[in-house]
Amino acid sequence: WSKVAQKAEILEIRLKIGTGIAGHVAKTGEIINIPDAYNDDRFDPSTDKKTGYHTRSILCMPIFEPTTKKRGKPAIIGVLQVLNKIDGIFTDSDEDLLSSISSQVAISIINSRLYSALEKKINEINLLYEIERDMNKAYNLEELLNRLVEEICDALKTEASLINLLDSNNENFIARAAKNFDNIKLKNLTFSL
């Protein structure tokens, strides 16, 4: 999928792998340089029809996942496509430049993914730290459970949360703390094992 900015409007384009030039590159990993798009059987003019854009020339290449593995072909994580060279057709120099840009884009994508994963882990660790801190601050179980339902809702970005604990006979679960539930109805609500 891609997003295209055209005038003040942003359009989303989705193609199946193997469809159109970008889909073909995503499937094969080939670099494609086409001087006249409408004379190439792989070109899918439906995007031009949707956007009102007229494609003349195309340079398209895969974005490979950066890898340190010695064997095996790196995975294709995207496709970089440029359209309509202003002063003619795309040259070998254009291919070399776009290839260098593609490598930088690949590194940026992987770094972004790693940063997002790291940020998620940091948030999880912070949540566990906050819960431990609240456990040490709470004067009683009720206060602790009420703090926990708040923290859980914030951390998981949910509207409501509920903590049920086993009763003294270990037969039923009883609602002990809740956020955004009717407390009166919860007092009479039990869940059996």
N, C-alpha and C positions, 0 to 999 in steps of 0.2 A: 504494500500500500504506500501511497505517497500523498503529500498535501501540496497543492499548487496554488500559489498566490497569483491572482489575475485581477488587475485593477484593485478594487476594494473588497473583492470576494475571495474566499479561500475554499477551494474545492478539494474533496478527497477522491483519489482514484485508486481503485482496487483491481488488481489483475491476478489471475491464476498463474502459477509457475508454468512456463511454456507458452503463454499467450502473449502475443505482441513481441516487440524487440526486447523490452526490459524482461519480460517473462522468459524469453529464449535465453538471454544472457544469464538469468538466475538459474536456469536449468542446466546449461552447458558450461558456463564459466568462460565463454569466448568473449573476446573484444570484438565489437561490431562497429564498423564505420561505414555509413551509408550516405552517399552524396545525394540521392533522390529517394526519399522515403516511399512515395506512392508507387515506385517501380520495384519495390521489394516485397515479395510474397509474405514475409514474416511480419510486415508492418500491419498493425490493426488501427484503422482510421476512426474507430468508434470514439476514442478519447478526443480527437480533434472535433468530431461532431458535437460531443457534449460540451466542450469548453469554448468552441468557436475559434480555437487556435489553428493555424495552418502549419503543419510540420513539413519542412523541406529536407533538411539534412539532420543526421543523427550520429552521435558518437556515444556508445554505451559500453560500459565495462563492469565486471563484477567487483564487489568489495569483499575481499577475503579476510577471514578472521586471522588476526596476527597469531602466529604459533611459533613455538620453539621446538616442536617435534621434528625430528630428523626424517621421519618416514610418513607417508600418507599425504594426501592432498588436503590443504586447509579448507574448511567449510566456507561456503558463500553466505555472508550475513546481510548482503544488500546489493544493490545495483546503483551505479552512478551514471546518469544519462544527461547529456547536454544536447540542445536542439538549435538548429538554424544558425550556423556560423555566419556572422554578418558579412564578412568579405570573401565568401566563396564556400569551399568545402573544408572539412576537417583534415588536417595534415598529420604526418607521423609525429611532428613536434607537439601537436595538440594531444595526441594519444599519450606521449611520454609525460606531458604535464598532468593530464587527467589521471594517469596511473599513479603519479606521485601524490596527487590530491587524494586519490582513493585510499592509498596506504595511510595517510594522515586521518582520513575519515574513519577508517577501521579502528585505529588506535583510540580515537575519540569515543567511538561507540562502545568499545570494550571498557575503557576507563569509566564511562558513564554507568555502564551496567555494574561494574565493580563498586563504584561509589554508592549506587543505590542499594546494593546488597549490604555494604558496610554500614550505611546509614540505618538500614532496617535492624541489623544486629545491635548497633549502638542503642537504638531505641528500646529494643528488648532488654538489654542489660540495664539501661536506665530504669525501666519499669520494675525489674527485679530488685534493683537497689531501693527504689521508692517503696516497694512493698516491704522489704526488710526494715527500712527506716520507720515506716508506719507501725510495723509490728513492735518495734521497740518503744514507740511513743504512746501507743494505745494503753489506756488505763484498764480496759476490760474488753472482753470478747466482742460485745456489741459495737463498741466504738471501732475496733479493728475491722470488723466485717463491713460496717458502713463506709469506712475509708476505702476498703478494697473494691466494693462495687463501683464507687466513683472512679477509682484509678483504672479499673478494667474497662469501663465505658470509654474513658478518655483514650486509653491505649489502643483499644480495638475499634474506636470510632463507631460505637453502637449506641442505639437509643436507650436500651435498657439492659440491666443485668440483675441476676438473682443468685444468691448463695443459699443452698439448702444444706442442712446438717442432719445427721441421724439423731433420733431421739434417744433418751436414756435406755430404752429397751432394745435399741438397735433393730427396730421394726419399720419405722417410717422416717421419711425425710420431712423436715419442717423448714419452711422459709424463714430464714434468720435475718437476711439483709437484702434490700432491693432498691433499685433505682428505676423510677418511672413506672412503677406498678402501684395499684391500689392497695395500700397497706392494710386496710380493713378486710378486704377479700383475701389477702394473703395469709392473715392470721388463722383463717379457718381452712386453709388449703394444705393438704398433706399428700405425699407421694409414697406409696408402699414399695418395698423392695421387690 
